[in-house]
Amino acid sequence: MSRAFVKEGDGALDPLPDLPLSPHPNYVTPRGLAALQARLLALQTQLQSLKARADRLDKLPEAAAERDIRFVEARLRSAIVIDPAVLPLDEVAFGLAVTVADPSGAETTYEITGEDEADARLNRIAPHSPLARALLGAEPGDEVIWRRPSGPVTLEILSIAHADPTA
């Protein structure tokens, strides 16, 4: 094989490409900001551990940790903190919990949170999601249409509350 096709390097790994950042404003609750700060600290600790390894032949874990640190730092720099505790409960807004009823009468409570905090298992939804867009600005007693891929669903706004900041 010709030497022209062999890449020789110093053993260092090129930085991994950055993770894509959302084009949406980075609204966060105080809980979401604390979670991002804790995530950054954990990643920095992980990177220190990786660099302290006796056997550092595989540098990919270090490069991945460095990439993740860059991503979280960018999310922290762009964070727009909104404290839902000071918001009135007259209409659905970022950071608030809203209880809705579907046509069968089943009640569900959703919390509109930042992208990094969104978690479908906990009914935390990002503000630009189709459900959040349908709910934002609605008042108790209003009906909204949630346009889902499987078809639209009408939801009745039952109540609006401050979300538990410790949950």
N, C-alpha and C positions, 0 to 999 in steps of 0.2 A: 504494500500500500504506500502511496506517495505521502511524504511528510506534509504536503500541502493541505491534506484533509484532516490532520490531527491537530486539535486545539490543545495547546499547552498553556496552562495557567499557573498561578501561584497557589492554587488550592482554595482560594477564596471563592465564595459564591456570589454571583451577581444578585443584587436586591430583587426580591420577588415583586411583581407588579402590584401597585396599590389596589386595595379593594375599592370598588366603585362607591362613591358617595351619592346620597340621594339628592335629587334636584329640588326637593321640597324644603321649606324652612324647617329648621331643626328645633321644634318646640319640645321642651322637656319639663316634667314636673320636678319638684325638689327631690322626690324619691328616684326619678330617672337620672337626675344629675349625680346623686350619691352612688347609684349603681354604675354609672360610667366611670366615676372616679375610682370606685373599688375595682372595677374591671381593669383599669389602667395599672393600678398598683399590683394586682395579681399578675398581669402580663410582664411588668417590669421585674417582679420577683422571679417569675418563670425564666425570663431571659438571663438573669444573673445566675440562676442554677444551671442553665444550659451552658453558659460560658465557663462555669467552674468545673465542668466535667473533665475527668482525666482523659477520656477518649473523645476527642472532638473531630473525628474524621467526617462524620455526617453533620454538615453545617446547615442542612435544610431546616431542622427545627428552630435554629437560631434565626434564620432568615424569615421564617413564618412568624415568629414572635415579634421580630422587628417590624414586619409589615402590619401586624395586628396592632402594635403600639402606635404606629403612624395613623392608622385608621381611627382608633379611639381618641387620640390627641386631636385629630381634625374634627371629630364629632364634639369634643369638649369645647374647642375654639368657636364652633358655630352654634353652640347651644343658646337657645333663647328660653330662659327659665320663666315659667308661668306658675304662680302659686295659686292653685285652685281654691285654697282655703279662704281667699278674700273675694271670690267670685259670688255674685248673687245666684240664687237658685231658680230664677224665673224662666231661663231658657237653657237648652243644652249647649255647653261650651267645653273647650279643651280642659281636660283634667277632672271633669265631673263624672259622676256615675248616673246613668239613666236606666230606669226600669221600664221595659216595654212589654206589651202583650201582643202575641201574634193572633191570627184569625181563630185558632183553636182555643185561645184563652191562656196558653202557656206563657208564663212570665219569665223574662230573662233580664239580668242587669248587666249592662256594658259600661266600661270605663274608657273614655277617649284619652289615650296617652301618646307619648312620643313614639317614634318608630322603633327606637332601641328598647323601649319598654313594652311594646305590643306583644301580646301572647294570647293566642286564640284559646288555649286551655284555661286561662284565667279571665276570659271575656274582656281582655284589654285590646283595644283596636286603635290603629293609627288614624290620625285626623284626615288623611287623604283616601282612606279606604271607602268603598262604595257605601257601606253601612254608616260610617261616621259622617260622610257627606250628607246622607239622608237625614241624620239625626241633628246635626249642628243647627242651632237657631230655633229648633222646635220647642214648644212649651207644653206643660202637662195638659192632657186632653186632646192635643193635636194628633192627627194621623199622618204618617209619612210613608212613602213607598220606597222600599229597599229593592233596588234593581239588582237581582242576582243572575248569574248565568243560567240557572235552572228556571228562572221566571221571577216576576216581581212579587213581593210580599208586602202587605199593608201592616204596619205596626202602629199601635196606639201608645203614645207616651203616657205612662202612668205617674211617674215621679222622677224628680231630679234631686240628687244629694251630693254632698261632698264625699269623695272616695276616702277610704281608710288609707292614710299615708304610710302606715306601717305594714300593710298587707302586701 
